[in-house]
Amino acid sequence: MSAEISTKQIDLDNSVAALLVGEHDAHLKTLEALLPCDISLRGNRLTLDGTASEVERGEALVDELLALLRSGQSLDRSTLELAASLSNGRRDWARELGDIVSDVILEHRGRRIRPKTVNQKAYVDAIRSNTITFGIGPAGTGKTYLAMAMATSALLSGEVARIILTRPAVEAGEKLGFLPGGLMEKVDPYLRPLFDALYDMMDSERLSEHLERGTIEVAPLAYMRGRTLNDSLIILDEAQNTSPEQMKMFLTRLGFGAKMIVTGDITQIDLPRGQHSGLVNVREVLASIPDIAFVYFDSQDVVRHKLVQDIVSAYKQYGDQHRPARKGTSRGPGERRRGGRGSAAAAE
C-alpha cells in the first residue's frame, strides 16, 4: 500500500522570496535535489508534495532557511547542503544550523569567512578553547584556511602579537640550501597556499606591512629550532610530512600567551618509505593531555567542487582496500577525542 500524498503550501514574503529561490532559481534547484519531497514555486507560493513525513521535513527546512534570511544571513549551496544534512534525523538541528551559519570568524571586502560543516564548527570551537589544536583530514576540508582565518582574526583583534606560519619542505622534493635566491624566494613556492589564504583575509598593502614588521612571519620548519614563541599564533601546515623528532621540536617552541594549530592529511604522507610521520605518532603520544584537541575531517567536509568530495571518497575507499594501514592510524576520519578540556566534541 503506497503512502498517502500530502501537500503543503507556504506563502513567501516579497523580501525573502527571491533570496530563498536564488539567482536563476539556483537555490530552488538545489533544494529539489536535496529534499525527498517535490518542491515548486508559482509566484510567491512555495508548494511541497510528498509523503506526510517528507513534507513535514521539507517544511521545517524551509522555515529554518527563511528564519536565517530574516536574521540577515545569506544562503549558498554549502548552507543548503548543511541544512538538508542536519535536518535528516539530527535532534536540535535548527539550533545547530544557526550556530554554524552565524559563527563569522572574519569579514573582508563583504565576504564572510565561517565554518560550513559540523566538523569545521567543532574545529573552530576547539581552536578557541584549547592551546594546541590538530586538524586532520583530506585536502579541501578547510582545515588550513580556517586556521588562517582564526589566526588573522586573533592578530587583528590584538589577541596575539604575531602570526607564524610554517611547513616542512619535504613535499618540494628539494633541500632549501640548494634552491636559488634568498629565504623568501626559496620558501615562497611551497608556502604559497598560506599566502593565498592571507590575501583573501586582508588587503595586500596591509599584509606587506605585517610581513615587513615581522608581525606575520613565514618560515621553514627548520627555522623554528631553538626559539620560544610567546604571544603568537603558530600554524604548522602539511604536518604529516614531519618526523616525530620535528613534531616534538615544533610543539616545544610553545611560549606564554601562544596558541598552535597543526594541520595535515595522514593519507598523503610524502616522507621516504620507512620513515614515520610525526602527525601519526603525535596522536598516540598526546592523546590524553588536557588543553590539546584533535579534530578529524572527512569527505563530507570538502568545500570545493562537489566532484572533489567524490574523488576524496574514491581514493579513501581504494586505499582502504589496497594499502595496509600505517601504524597508529586506528582512529578514523570524523572521529574526535571526547571529554576533558582537550575535547573537540560535535553534536551527534
N, C-alpha and C positions, 0 to 999 in steps of 0.2 A: 504494500500500500504506500503510495507516494505521499510525501509530506505536503500539507496544505500550504498553498502560496499566500504570502502576506505582502501587503503594500503599505508603505509609509511615505507621506508627502511632507516636505519641510519647506516652508516659505522663507526665503533668504532676504535680508535687508540689502538695499542697494549698496550700502557702504562696504559690505563684505562679500557680496556675490562674486564680483569679478576677481577678488583676491583668492577666494576658495577655488574657483574654477581654473584660474591661472591663464597666462597668456596663451592664446591659440588652444584653449581647453587642455593645456598640458597637465594640470593637477587633476582634472576630472578623468583624463585617460589613465593616469597613474592609479587613481583610486579604483577605477574599473578593473584594473589588473590585480590590485591588491586585495579587494574585498570579495567575499564569497557571493554576495548579492549583486543583482544588476543595479546600476545607478545611471540616471539620466537627468537632464536638465531641460526644462522648457520655460523660457522667460526667467523668472526668479524662483521657480518652483522646482525643487530637487525631489526626485522620486526614487525610492528604494523598493526593489522587488526581489523576493526570495522566500525561503522558509522563515518562520517566525524568529528563530534564533539568529539566522543570518541577517535579517532586517534589524533586529534588536542590536546586534553588534555594529552594524553599519551606522545606525542612528547615533549610538553612543560615540562612535569615532567622529562622525560629522559634527556632533555637538561640541566635542572637545576641540576640534580644529577651529570651529567658529569662536570658541572662548579664547583660544590663542590669538586669533586675528583681532578680536575686540580688545585684547590686552596690549596690542601694539606689536606682537610678534609677527614675523613673516614666515611664509611656507616655502619649502623647496622639496625636491624629491626625497632627500635624506630624511626630512622631518616626517613626510607622509609614510615612508617605509618604516621608520621607527614607530610611529603611532599605530600602524597596522600590526606590526610585530608585537608590540606591548599589549594591545587590546585583545590578542588571541590567547586568552586563558590566564593572564597575569592579574593578580589581585592588586588593587590600588594603582592600576596602570595610569590613570589620568593624572594623579599627583606626580608619579614618577616621570611621565612625559613632560609635565610642566617644569619640574626641577631641572631636567636636562636642557630643554629648549631655552629656559631663562638664564642659564649659567653662562653669561657672556664674560669671557676672560679678558678680551681686548677688542677694541673697536678702532679701526683705522680706515680713513677715506670712506666712511659709510659702510664698511664691511665688518660684520661681527664674527669674531672667532670664538667658537664654543664647541663643547663636546657634541657628537652627533649619534652616539650609541651608548648603550648601558655600560659597556666596558670602558669606553672613553670617559664617561662621567665618573666611574669608580677610580680611574687613573688620576683625573684632575683632583678629585677629593683626597686621594692618597698623597699627592704632592703637597697639598695644603696641610695635611695632618701629620706628615712624617718628615724626618730629617733626610732620609735616603729612600728613594723610590725607584724600583726597577720596572720598566715597561718592556714586556717580552712578547713578540708576535711577528707575523709576516709583514712584508712591505705593503704600504698603502693604508695601514690601520691608524695612522695619525699619531703614533707614539712620539716621534721626533718633532713633528710640527706643533703638537700641543705642549710638549716640553719647552720649545722655543717661545711659545705664546706665554706660558706661565713665567718663564724667565724674564721676558720683556716687560710683562706687567709688574713683576716684582721690582725690576730696576726703575721703571718709570714712577712707581709709587713710593720709592725710597725704602722698600723692604730690604733690599740688598744694595750694596755699593757698586757691584760689578757682576758681569756675566762672563763665565769662562767656558769656552766650547772646545771640545777635543774629540779626536778619533784616532784609533790605531791606523797605521799606514799600510797594513798588510794587504788590503784589497787592491792597492795601487800596483802591487807586484814589483815595486822598486824601493830601494833604500833612499831616504831623503838626501843623504850625503852625495849620492850620485846623480841627483837631478839638478838641472841648471837653474841659476838665479838665486835670489835671496830667500829668506824664510817664507815670506808671504807668497812669493811666486811659486815656491815649492809646494806649500800646503794648500794653495788655492784650489787646484783641481779636485782633490779628494775631500775638501771641506766645503765645496761649492753648494751642496744641498743645504747646509746650515746657513750660508749667506743668502741663498734664495728665500729661505723662510724669513730671515730678518728683514729683507727688502719688502716682504708682504706686511710687515708689522710696524715699520717706521720709515719716514722719508729718508732718501739716500743721503742728504746733507747731514741730517741728524745722526745717521748711522756712521758716517765718516768721522764726525766729531767724536763719537764714543770710541771708535777704533783708535783714533789719534791720541785720545786721553788715556786709553787703556781701560776704560770702564766696560768695554766689550773686548775680550781677548780671545783670539782664535789661535790654537797652537797644537802641535802633535802631542800625542800622549807621552812620549819620551820626555818632553819638556816639563812635565808635572813633577818629575822626581826631585826630592829634596825640598819641596815647597810646603808651606802651610797656608791654606786658603781660607781666610777669615772674611766674614760679611759678604759672601759671594754665593751665587747660584751656579753650580758647575754641572755641565751636561757632558756625559760620555756617550757618544753615539757609536753604533756598529760594535757594541761591546762583545759580541760573540767572537770577534777576532782578537781579543786579548788573551794572553796566557793567564793562568791562576796567579802567577807572580805579579804580572802587570795589574791585574784587578786589585790585588791586595795593596800594591803601591798606590794606585789611584784612590782607593777608598780611605786610606790612612792619611791623605792630604787634607781631609776634612778639618776645618778650623771652627772657631767660635762664630756664631751667627750665620753659619753657612748651611746650604742645602745642596744635595746631589740628586741628579736624575740620570739613571743609566738605562739606555735603550739598546735593543738588539733583537736579532732573529736567530734562534738556535737551529733553524733548518737551513741557514745559509752561512755556514762556517767556512772561511777561506784559509784557515791555518793549514800548515803542512800535515800530511797524513801521520797520525800517531800522536800529534800534539793536542793536549787537552784544552778546551775552551774555558776561560775564566768565568764566562757567563753561566755555563752549565755547572761548573764547580761551585760558584758562589751561592746558588740556590740551596745547596745542602749545608754549606758552611754557616750561612747566616739565617737559616730558616726560622730559628726560634728567638732571634734577638728583637726586642721591642724597638719601636721607632724606625723600623725598616719594613717597607711594604713591597710585595711582588704583585703586579697586576698583569694578567695574561690576555692577549687578544687572539682572535681567530678570523676566519674569512668573512664572518658576518660583520666585522668591524671595518672592512675595507671601504674607504670612502672615495675611491677613484671610480673609473668607469665600471659599470656593472660587470663587464666581461672579466675585469681583474679579479673579482670575487671568485668567478668560476675557474680561472686559471690557478689561483692560490689553492682552492679546494682540490682541483685535479692533481696538482703536484703533491699536495699532502697525502692524498689517497694513494698515489703511485709510490711515494716514499715509504708509506706505512707497509705497503705490500712487498717492496723490493729491497729495502735497505734495513739492515739490522739497527736496532735502537742504540744510540750512544749512551754510555754510562752516565747516569744522573739526569736522564730526561723523562723520568717516570711521571712527573706532574704535567698534565696535558694542557694545551691551549684553552683559554676560557676559564680555567680553574684558578681561584685566588686563595691565598692563605688567609684563614679567618681567625678572629679572636685577638684580643690584646691591642695595644696601641699600634702595632705594625700591620693590622688588618686593613685590606682594601676591599671591604665587602660590598657587594651589589645586591639589590633586592632580587629575590628568586621569583 
